Amino acid sequence: MRHCNRDNKMKRVISWSLYDWANSAFATSVMAGFFPVFFKQYLSSGNDVTVSTFQLGTANSLASLIIALLAPFLGAIADKGNAKKKFLIFFAFMGIVMTGSLCLVAKGEWILAMAIYVLATIGFSGGNIFYDALIVDVAAEKKVDFVSALGFSLGYLGGGILFLFNVLMVLSPTTFGLDTAIEAMRISFFSVAIWWAIFSIPIVVLVKEQGSKKEFRSQNIVSAGFRQLLGTLKEIRKIQVIVLFLFGYFLYIDGVHTIIRMAVDYGMSLGFHFQSLIVALLITQFVGFPCSIVFGMIGEKLGSKTGIFIGIGVYLIVIIWGFFMDREMEFFILAIAVGMVQGGVQSLSRSFYAKIIPKNNSAEFFGFYNMLGRFSAVLGPVLMGWVGLLSGNPRYAILSVSLLFVSGAVILAFVNEGKGREAATTFS
């Protein structure tokens, strides 16, 4: 019987983790990979490049703003109705259908494409709120670091595998029986939708949400969720540890996301070839798979905070090295270093947060967590832009990002995990 229970727990953990494998394909192949190129070269062709950049930037900002504003409210509703999995299914379905629909948009229909892309991004981001919140239902507290890391590691591997396949298809479409790279990009969007749908099945079928079933009519559940959110905001004094952590997290994760989003731009400003930079991104993906698991073990042995500090330390070394580098080979080495800690910092942040929040309000609190995630990579790019503009040197721009990591680490040092756990158990 004990062996059977252990097997069932492992099935739930793997099923939960596979959702990261499923939806990371959207982040790699669509958001970071091909949609920006597809949009510029096909959907918005004929427009000036600055216009298409503005259009795409507006779509990304709109999607982020919508989900950031709704996240805590939706989380509170899900908690009240014991409906985290239902919300996950809804947003995942939206993301899958909209992603698949991108392959049907005709040339020049950039307004329709923006609308579909915004909805797909909301589906991706909204689903992550409830996916993150379900970690408290599948992982025992002693194993939450490892389980969180497993999710990120499978996300890197799954997203990387499909991205690699799609890169090969776009670079050599005739090898796959296709006529053009644009046609290959269309197929890549459809492949992401299929991949996302298939690997979401395990979390839908095998992961059970803990807690009693609560019966609410739709109008009651919305008002109950709204009251819960207001109650949380009023009782903020009871969760000072959480507020302090979120403030520090916002700063250092802004640094992490800035490195992710600005690395290619920085490499190009140093004169490195675009193809080499894409290879570096792939290297980061596949290095992130085993190293995220290692960080999960570090979290179990040394504590989540220690693991986060190690990751931040490596990022600071990367920034300093990046300031002095002048060869593409060095960029590859830095890509390996970033891959070693990127998933670790993200996964241990999630697991540390899961330990200090009230378990019965996990969706609401992960709503706040994901809200800050949506607003991250705001300070860093602006900081890099202004420092680079004022100094006239992109090397000083990358060096400025270290301020985010240092300030975030200093605040994190004052976060008391023990007090956070105690406050979480007494939260009403």
FIMAR-347763 format. One record per residue (C-alpha): x, z, y; residue in three letters. Coordinates in steps of 0.5 Angstrom, whole numbers, padded with zeros to 4 digits, m for minus. Each point is the difference from the previous one (the first is absolute). Last residue first. Example, Ala and Ser with C-alpha at 12.3 -4.5 7.8 and 13.67 -1.06 7.14 Angstrom:
<pts>
east:0027&up:0014&north:m0002&residu:SER
east:m0002&up:0002&north:m0007&residu:ALA
</pts>
This chain:
<pts>
east:m0014&up:0016&north:0068&residu:SER
east:0007&up:0000&north:m0001&residu:PHE
east:0003&up:0006&north:m0003&residu:THR
east:0003&up:m0004&north:m0006&residu:THR
east:0003&up:m0005&north:0005&residu:ALA
east:0003&up:0006&north:0004&residu:ALA
east:0004&up:0003&north:m0006&residu:GLU
east:0003&up:m0007&north:m0001&residu:ARG
east:0002&up:m0002&north:0007&residu:GLY
east:0003&up:0007&north:0000&residu:LYS
east:0004&up:m0001&north:m0006&residu:GLY
east:0002&up:m0007&north:0003&residu:GLU
east:0003&up:0002&north:0006&residu:ASN
east:0001&up:m0005&north:0005&residu:VAL
east:0006&up:0001&north:0005&residu:PHE
east:0005&up:m0004&north:m0003&residu:ALA
east:m0005&up:m0006&north:0000&residu:LEU
east:0000&up:0000&north:0008&residu:ILE
east:0008&up:m0001&north:0000&residu:VAL
east:m0001&up:m0005&north:m0005&residu:ALA
east:m0005&up:m0004&north:0004&residu:GLY
east:0005&up:0001&north:0006&residu:SER
east:0006&up:m0003&north:m0004&residu:VAL
east:m0004&up:m0006&north:m0003&residu:PHE
east:m0004&up:m0002&north:0006&residu:LEU
east:0007&up:0001&north:0005&residu:LEU
east:0004&up:m0005&north:m0006&residu:SER
east:m0005&up:m0006&north:0002&residu:VAL
east:0005&up:0000&north:0007&residu:SER
east:0005&up:m0003&north:m0004&residu:LEU
east:m0004&up:m0006&north:m0002&residu:ILE
east:0000&up:m0002&north:0007&residu:ALA
east:0007&up:0002&north:0002&residu:TYR
east:0002&up:m0005&north:m0005&residu:ARG
east:m0005&up:m0005&north:0003&residu:PRO
east:0004&up:0000&north:0006&residu:ASN
east:m0002&up:m0002&north:0007&residu:GLY
east:0000&up:0007&north:0002&residu:SER
east:m0007&up:0000&north:0004&residu:LEU
east:m0003&up:m0005&north:m0005&residu:LEU
east:0002&up:0003&north:m0006&residu:GLY
east:m0002&up:0007&north:0002&residu:VAL
east:m0006&up:m0002&north:0002&residu:TRP
east:m0002&up:m0004&north:m0006&residu:GLY
east:0003&up:0005&north:m0005&residu:MET
east:m0004&up:0005&north:0003&residu:LEU
east:m0006&up:m0004&north:0000&residu:VAL
east:0001&up:m0002&north:m0008&residu:PRO
east:0001&up:0008&north:m0001&residu:GLY
east:m0006&up:0003&north:0003&residu:LEU
east:m0005&up:m0005&north:m0003&residu:VAL
east:0002&up:0000&north:m0007&residu:ALA
east:m0005&up:0005&north:m0002&residu:SER
east:m0007&up:0000&north:0003&residu:PHE
east:m0003&up:m0002&north:m0007&residu:ARG
east:0004&up:0005&north:m0003&residu:GLY
east:m0002&up:0006&north:0005&residu:LEU
east:m0007&up:m0002&north:m0003&residu:MET
east:0002&up:0000&north:m0007&residu:ASN
east:0002&up:0007&north:0001&residu:TYR
east:m0007&up:0002&north:0004&residu:PHE
east:m0004&up:m0004&north:m0006&residu:GLY
east:0004&up:0004&north:m0005&residu:PHE
east:m0002&up:0006&north:0003&residu:PHE
east:m0008&up:m0002&north:m0001&residu:GLU
east:0002&up:m0003&north:m0007&residu:ALA
east:0003&up:0007&north:m0002&residu:SER
east:m0006&up:0004&north:0003&residu:ASN
east:m0001&up:0004&north:m0007&residu:ASN
east:0008&up:0000&north:m0001&residu:LYS
east:0001&up:0004&north:0006&residu:PRO
east:0007&up:m0003&north:0003&residu:ILE
east:0007&up:0003&north:m0001&residu:ILE
east:0002&up:m0003&north:m0007&residu:LYS
east:m0003&up:m0007&north:0001&residu:ALA
east:0004&up:m0001&north:0007&residu:TYR
east:0006&up:0002&north:m0004&residu:PHE
east:m0002&up:m0006&north:m0005&residu:SER
east:m0001&up:m0005&north:0005&residu:ARG
east:0006&up:0002&north:0004&residu:SER
east:0004&up:m0001&north:m0007&residu:LEU
east:m0003&up:m0007&north:m0001&residu:SER
east:0002&up:m0002&north:0006&residu:GLN
east:0007&up:0002&north:0001&residu:VAL
east:0001&up:m0002&north:m0007&residu:GLY
east:m0002&up:m0007&north:0000&residu:GLY
east:0004&up:m0001&north:0006&residu:GLN
east:0006&up:0004&north:m0003&residu:VAL
east:0004&up:m0005&north:m0005&residu:MET
east:m0003&up:m0006&north:0003&residu:GLY
east:0003&up:0001&north:0007&residu:VAL
east:0007&up:0001&north:m0003&residu:ALA
east:m0001&up:m0007&north:m0004&residu:ILE
east:m0002&up:m0003&north:0006&residu:ALA
east:0006&up:0003&north:0004&residu:LEU
east:0005&up:m0003&north:m0006&residu:ILE
east:m0004&up:m0007&north:0001&residu:PHE
east:0001&up:0001&north:0008&residu:PHE
east:0007&up:0001&north:m0001&residu:GLU
east:0001&up:m0006&north:m0004&residu:MET
east:m0003&up:m0004&north:0006&residu:GLU
east:0006&up:0002&north:0004&residu:ARG
east:0000&up:0003&north:0007&residu:ASP
east:m0001&up:0008&north:m0001&residu:MET
east:0001&up:0005&north:0005&residu:PHE
east:m0007&up:0002&north:0002&residu:PHE
east:m0002&up:m0001&north:m0007&residu:GLY
east:0005&up:0005&north:m0002&residu:TRP
east:m0003&up:0005&north:0005&residu:ILE
east:m0007&up:m0002&north:m0002&residu:ILE
east:0001&up:0001&north:m0008&residu:VAL
east:0004&up:0006&north:0001&residu:ILE
east:m0007&up:0003&north:0004&residu:LEU
east:m0004&up:m0003&north:m0006&residu:TYR
east:0004&up:0004&north:m0005&residu:VAL
east:m0001&up:0006&north:0003&residu:GLY
east:m0007&up:m0001&north:0001&residu:ILE
east:m0001&up:m0001&north:m0008&residu:GLY
east:0004&up:0007&north:m0001&residu:ILE
east:m0004&up:0003&north:0005&residu:PHE
east:m0007&up:m0002&north:m0004&residu:ILE
east:0003&up:0002&north:m0006&residu:GLY
east:0002&up:0007&north:0002&residu:THR
east:m0008&up:0000&north:0003&residu:LYS
east:m0002&up:m0002&north:m0007&residu:SER
east:0003&up:0006&north:m0004&residu:GLY
east:0007&up:0000&north:m0003&residu:LEU
east:m0002&up:m0001&north:m0008&residu:LYS
east:m0007&up:m0003&north:0001&residu:GLU
east:0001&up:m0004&north:0006&residu:GLY
east:0007&up:m0003&north:m0002&residu:ILE
east:m0004&up:m0002&north:m0007&residu:MET
east:m0005&up:m0004&north:0005&residu:GLY
east:0006&up:m0002&north:0004&residu:PHE
east:0003&up:m0003&north:m0007&residu:VAL
east:m0007&up:m0004&north:m0001&residu:ILE
east:0001&up:m0003&north:0007&residu:SER
east:0007&up:m0002&north:m0002&residu:CYS
east:m0003&up:m0004&north:m0006&residu:PRO
east:m0005&up:m0005&north:0004&residu:PHE
east:0003&up:0000&north:0007&residu:GLY
east:0006&up:m0004&north:m0003&residu:VAL
east:m0004&up:m0005&north:m0001&residu:PHE
east:m0004&up:m0001&north:0006&residu:GLN
east:0006&up:0001&north:0005&residu:THR
east:0004&up:m0006&north:m0004&residu:ILE
east:m0006&up:m0004&north:0001&residu:LEU
east:0000&up:0002&north:0008&residu:LEU
east:0008&up:m0002&north:0000&residu:ALA
east:m0002&up:m0007&north:m0003&residu:VAL
east:m0005&up:m0001&north:0005&residu:ILE
east:0006&up:0002&north:0005&residu:LEU
east:0005&up:m0005&north:m0003&residu:SER
east:m0005&up:m0006&north:0000&residu:GLN
east:m0001&up:0002&north:0008&residu:PHE
east:0008&up:m0001&north:0001&residu:HIS
east:0003&up:0005&north:0004&residu:PHE
east:0002&up:m0001&north:0007&residu:GLY
east:0000&up:0008&north:0003&residu:LEU
east:m0007&up:m0001&north:0003&residu:SER
east:m0002&up:m0003&north:m0007&residu:MET
east:0002&up:0006&north:m0003&residu:GLY
east:m0004&up:0005&north:0005&residu:TYR
east:m0006&up:m0005&north:m0001&residu:ASP
east:0000&up:0001&north:m0007&residu:VAL
east:0001&up:0008&north:0000&residu:ALA
east:m0006&up:0001&north:0005&residu:MET
east:m0006&up:0001&north:m0004&residu:ARG
east:0003&up:0004&north:m0006&residu:ILE
east:0005&up:0004&north:0005&residu:ILE
east:m0006&up:0001&north:0005&residu:THR
east:m0004&up:0003&north:m0006&residu:HIS
east:0006&up:0005&north:m0002&residu:VAL
east:0000&up:0002&north:0007&residu:GLY
east:m0007&up:0001&north:0001&residu:ASP
east:0000&up:0004&north:m0006&residu:ILE
east:0005&up:0005&north:0003&residu:TYR
east:m0004&up:0001&north:0006&residu:LEU
east:m0007&up:0000&north:m0003&residu:PHE
east:0002&up:0005&north:m0005&residu:TYR
east:0003&up:0005&north:0005&residu:GLY
east:m0007&up:0000&north:0003&residu:PHE
east:m0003&up:0000&north:m0006&residu:LEU
east:0004&up:0006&north:m0003&residu:PHE
east:m0002&up:0004&north:0006&residu:LEU
east:m0007&up:m0002&north:0000&residu:VAL
east:0000&up:0002&north:m0008&residu:ILE
east:0004&up:0007&north:0002&residu:VAL
east:m0005&up:0001&north:0005&residu:GLN
east:m0006&up:0000&north:m0004&residu:ILE
east:m0004&up:0006&north:0001&residu:LYS
east:0000&up:m0001&north:0008&residu:ARG
east:m0003&up:m0007&north:m0001&residu:ILE
east:m0006&up:0004&north:m0002&residu:GLU
east:m0004&up:m0004&north:0005&residu:LYS
east:0002&up:m0007&north:m0002&residu:LEU
east:m0001&up:0002&north:m0007&residu:THR
east:m0007&up:0002&north:0002&residu:GLY
east:m0001&up:m0007&north:0004&residu:LEU
east:0002&up:m0004&north:m0007&residu:LEU
east:m0005&up:0004&north:m0004&residu:GLN
east:m0006&up:m0001&north:0005&residu:ARG
east:0002&up:m0007&north:m0001&residu:PHE
east:0000&up:0000&north:m0007&residu:GLY
east:m0007&up:0004&north:m0001&residu:ALA
east:m0003&up:m0005&north:0005&residu:SER
east:0002&up:m0006&north:m0004&residu:VAL
east:m0002&up:0003&north:m0006&residu:ILE
east:m0006&up:0002&north:0002&residu:ASN
east:m0002&up:m0007&north:0003&residu:GLN
east:0002&up:m0003&north:m0007&residu:SER
east:m0004&up:0004&north:m0004&residu:ARG
east:0005&up:0006&north:m0003&residu:PHE
east:0000&up:0002&north:m0008&residu:GLU
east:0007&up:0004&north:m0001&residu:LYS
east:0003&up:m0001&north:m0007&residu:LYS
east:0005&up:0006&north:m0001&residu:SER
east:0007&up:m0001&north:0001&residu:GLY
east:0006&up:m0004&north:m0003&residu:GLN
east:0000&up:m0008&north:0001&residu:GLU
east:0001&up:m0004&north:m0007&residu:LYS
east:0005&up:m0005&north:0000&residu:VAL
east:m0001&up:m0004&north:m0007&residu:LEU
east:m0004&up:m0006&north:0002&residu:VAL
east:0001&up:m0001&north:0008&residu:VAL
east:0007&up:0002&north:0000&residu:ILE
east:0001&up:m0005&north:m0006&residu:PRO
east:m0003&up:m0006&north:0003&residu:ILE
east:0004&up:0000&north:0006&residu:SER
east:0005&up:m0004&north:m0004&residu:PHE
east:m0005&up:m0006&north:m0001&residu:ILE
east:m0002&up:0000&north:0007&residu:ALA
east:0006&up:0000&north:0004&residu:TRP
east:0003&up:m0005&north:m0005&residu:TRP
east:m0006&up:m0005&north:0001&residu:ILE
east:0000&up:0001&north:0008&residu:ALA
east:0008&up:m0001&north:0000&residu:VAL
east:0000&up:m0006&north:m0004&residu:SER
east:m0006&up:m0003&north:0005&residu:PHE
east:0005&up:0001&north:0006&residu:PHE
east:0006&up:m0003&north:m0004&residu:SER
east:m0004&up:m0006&north:m0001&residu:ILE
east:m0001&up:m0001&north:0007&residu:ARG
east:0007&up:0001&north:0001&residu:MET
east:0002&up:m0005&north:m0005&residu:ALA
east:m0005&up:m0005&north:0004&residu:GLU
east:0004&up:0001&north:0006&residu:ILE
east:0007&up:m0001&north:m0004&residu:ALA
east:m0003&up:m0007&north:m0002&residu:THR
east:m0002&up:m0004&north:m0005&residu:ASP
east:m0001&up:0005&north:m0006&residu:LEU
east:0002&up:m0001&north:m0007&residu:GLY
east:0004&up:0006&north:m0001&residu:PHE
east:0007&up:m0003&north:0001&residu:THR
east:m0003&up:m0004&north:0005&residu:THR
east:m0001&up:0006&north:0004&residu:PRO
east:0007&up:0002&north:0001&residu:SER
east:0001&up:0005&north:0005&residu:LEU
east:m0007&up:0002&north:0000&residu:VAL
east:m0001&up:0001&north:m0007&residu:MET
east:0007&up:0004&north:m0001&residu:LEU
east:m0002&up:0004&north:0006&residu:VAL
east:m0007&up:0001&north:m0004&residu:ASN
east:0003&up:0003&north:m0006&residu:PHE
east:0005&up:0004&north:0004&residu:LEU
east:m0006&up:0003&north:0003&residu:PHE
east:m0004&up:0001&north:m0006&residu:LEU
east:0006&up:0004&north:m0003&residu:ILE
east:0002&up:0004&north:0006&residu:GLY
east:m0007&up:0002&north:0001&residu:GLY
east:0000&up:0003&north:m0007&residu:GLY
east:0006&up:0003&north:0000&residu:LEU
east:0000&up:0003&north:0007&residu:TYR
east:m0007&up:0003&north:m0001&residu:GLY
east:0002&up:0002&north:m0007&residu:LEU
east:0005&up:0005&north:0004&residu:SER
east:m0005&up:0002&north:0005&residu:PHE
east:m0005&up:0002&north:m0005&residu:GLY
east:0006&up:0004&north:m0005&residu:LEU
east:0002&up:0003&north:0007&residu:ALA
east:m0006&up:0003&north:0001&residu:SER
east:m0001&up:0002&north:m0007&residu:VAL
east:0007&up:0003&north:0000&residu:PHE
east:m0001&up:0004&north:0006&residu:ASP
east:m0007&up:0003&north:m0002&residu:VAL
east:0002&up:0002&north:m0007&residu:LYS
east:0001&up:0008&north:0001&residu:LYS
east:m0007&up:m0001&north:0004&residu:GLU
east:m0003&up:m0003&north:m0006&residu:ALA
east:m0002&up:m0007&north:0002&residu:ALA
east:m0006&up:m0004&north:m0002&residu:VAL
east:m0005&up:0003&north:0005&residu:ASP
east:0004&up:0002&north:0006&residu:VAL
east:0003&up:m0008&north:0000&residu:ILE
east:m0007&up:m0002&north:0001&residu:LEU
east:0001&up:0001&north:0008&residu:ALA
east:0006&up:m0005&north:0000&residu:ASP
east:m0005&up:m0006&north:m0004&residu:TYR
east:m0005&up:0003&north:0005&residu:PHE
east:0004&up:m0002&north:0006&residu:ILE
east:0003&up:m0006&north:m0003&residu:ASN
east:m0007&up:m0004&north:m0001&residu:GLY
east:m0001&up:0001&north:0008&residu:GLY
east:0007&up:m0004&north:0001&residu:SER
east:m0001&up:m0005&north:m0005&residu:PHE
east:m0007&up:m0002&north:0002&residu:GLY
east:0001&up:0001&north:0007&residu:ILE
east:0006&up:m0005&north:m0001&residu:THR
east:m0005&up:m0005&north:m0004&residu:ALA
east:m0005&up:0001&north:0006&residu:LEU
east:0005&up:m0002&north:0005&residu:VAL
east:0003&up:m0006&north:m0004&residu:TYR
east:m0007&up:m0003&north:0000&residu:ILE
east:m0002&up:0001&north:0007&residu:ALA
east:0007&up:m0003&north:0002&residu:MET
east:m0001&up:m0006&north:m0005&residu:ALA
east:m0007&up:m0001&north:0003&residu:LEU
east:0003&up:0000&north:0007&residu:ILE
east:0006&up:m0005&north:m0002&residu:TRP
east:m0004&up:m0005&north:m0003&residu:GLU
east:0005&up:m0005&north:0002&residu:GLY
east:0001&up:m0003&north:m0007&residu:LYS
east:m0005&up:0003&north:m0005&residu:ALA
east:m0001&up:0007&north:m0003&residu:VAL
east:m0001&up:0000&north:m0008&residu:LEU
east:0006&up:0003&north:m0002&residu:CYS
east:m0001&up:0006&north:0005&residu:LEU
east:m0007&up:0001&north:m0004&residu:SER
east:0004&up:0003&north:m0006&residu:GLY
east:0003&up:0006&north:0005&residu:THR
east:m0007&up:0001&north:0003&residu:MET
east:m0003&up:0001&north:m0007&residu:VAL
east:0006&up:0005&north:m0002&residu:ILE
east:0000&up:0004&north:0006&residu:GLY
east:m0008&up:0001&north:0000&residu:MET
east:0001&up:0002&north:m0007&residu:PHE
east:0005&up:0005&north:0001&residu:ALA
east:m0004&up:0003&north:0006&residu:PHE
east:m0006&up:0001&north:m0005&residu:PHE
east:0004&up:0002&north:m0006&residu:ILE
east:0004&up:0005&north:0004&residu:LEU
east:m0007&up:0003&north:0004&residu:PHE
east:m0003&up:0001&north:m0007&residu:LYS
east:0006&up:0003&north:m0003&residu:LYS
east:0000&up:0005&north:0006&residu:LYS
east:m0007&up:0002&north:m0001&residu:ALA
east:m0001&up:0007&north:m0001&residu:ASN
east:m0005&up:m0001&north:0006&residu:GLY
east:0003&up:0005&north:0004&residu:LYS
east:0007&up:m0002&north:m0001&residu:ASP
east:m0002&up:m0007&north:0001&residu:ALA
east:m0003&up:0001&north:0007&residu:ILE
east:0006&up:0004&north:0002&residu:ALA
east:0004&up:m0005&north:m0002&residu:GLY
east:m0004&up:m0006&north:0004&residu:LEU
east:0000&up:0005&north:0006&residu:PHE
east:0008&up:0001&north:m0001&residu:PRO
east:0001&up:m0008&north:m0001&residu:ALA
east:m0004&up:m0003&north:0005&residu:LEU
east:0004&up:0000&north:0006&residu:LEU
east:0006&up:m0002&north:m0003&residu:ALA
east:m0004&up:m0005&north:m0004&residu:ILE
east:m0002&up:m0004&north:0006&residu:ILE
east:0006&up:0001&north:0004&residu:LEU
east:0005&up:m0003&north:m0006&residu:SER
east:m0005&up:m0006&north:m0001&residu:ALA
east:0000&up:m0001&north:0007&residu:LEU
east:0008&up:0000&north:0001&residu:SER
east:0001&up:m0005&north:m0006&residu:ASN
east:m0005&up:m0005&north:0003&residu:ALA
east:0003&up:0001&north:0007&residu:THR
east:0007&up:m0001&north:m0003&residu:GLY
east:m0003&up:m0007&north:m0003&residu:LEU
east:m0003&up:m0002&north:0006&residu:GLN
east:0006&up:0002&north:0005&residu:PHE
east:0005&up:m0004&north:m0005&residu:THR
east:m0004&up:m0006&north:0000&residu:SER
east:0000&up:0000&north:0007&residu:VAL
east:0007&up:0001&north:0001&residu:THR
east:0001&up:m0006&north:m0005&residu:VAL
east:m0004&up:m0005&north:0004&residu:ASP
east:m0006&up:m0002&north:m0003&residu:ASN
east:0000&up:m0007&north:m0004&residu:GLY
east:0000&up:0004&north:m0007&residu:SER
east:m0004&up:0006&north:0000&residu:SER
east:m0003&up:0000&north:m0007&residu:LEU
east:0006&up:m0004&north:m0003&residu:TYR
east:0007&up:0002&north:0003&residu:GLN
east:m0001&up:0006&north:0003&residu:LYS
east:m0005&up:0003&north:m0004&residu:PHE
east:0003&up:m0002&north:m0007&residu:PHE
east:0007&up:0003&north:0003&residu:VAL
east:m0004&up:0007&north:0002&residu:PRO
east:m0004&up:m0001&north:m0007&residu:PHE
east:0006&up:m0001&north:m0004&residu:PHE
east:0004&up:0006&north:m0001&residu:GLY
east:0000&up:0007&north:0004&residu:ALA
east:m0008&up:0000&north:0000&residu:MET
east:m0002&up:m0004&north:m0006&residu:VAL
east:0006&up:0000&north:m0006&residu:SER
east:0002&up:0007&north:0002&residu:THR
east:m0005&up:0004&north:0002&residu:ALA
east:m0006&up:m0004&north:m0004&residu:PHE
east:0005&up:0001&north:m0006&residu:ALA
east:0000&up:0007&north:0001&residu:SER
east:m0007&up:0001&north:m0002&residu:ASN
east:0000&up:m0001&north:m0007&residu:ALA
east:0007&up:0004&north:m0002&residu:TRP
east:m0003&up:0006&north:0005&residu:ASP
east:m0006&up:m0001&north:m0004&residu:TYR
east:0004&up:0001&north:m0006&residu:LEU
east:0002&up:0007&north:0002&residu:SER
east:m0007&up:0003&north:m0001&residu:TRP
east:m0001&up:m0003&north:m0007&residu:SER
east:0007&up:0002&north:m0002&residu:ILE
east:m0002&up:0007&north:0002&residu:VAL
east:m0007&up:0000&north:m0003&residu:ARG
east:0004&up:m0002&north:m0007&residu:LYS
east:0005&up:0005&north:0001&residu:MET
east:m0006&up:0005&north:0000&residu:LYS
east:m0003&up:m0002&north:m0006&residu:ASN
east:0006&up:0000&north:m0004&residu:ASP
east:0001&up:0007&north:0002&residu:ARG
east:m0007&up:0002&north:m0002&residu:ASN
east:0001&up:m0004&north:m0007&residu:CYS
east:0006&up:0004&north:m0001&residu:HIS
east:m0003&up:0007&north:0002&residu:ARG
east:m0006&up:m0002&north:m0005&residu:MET
</pts>
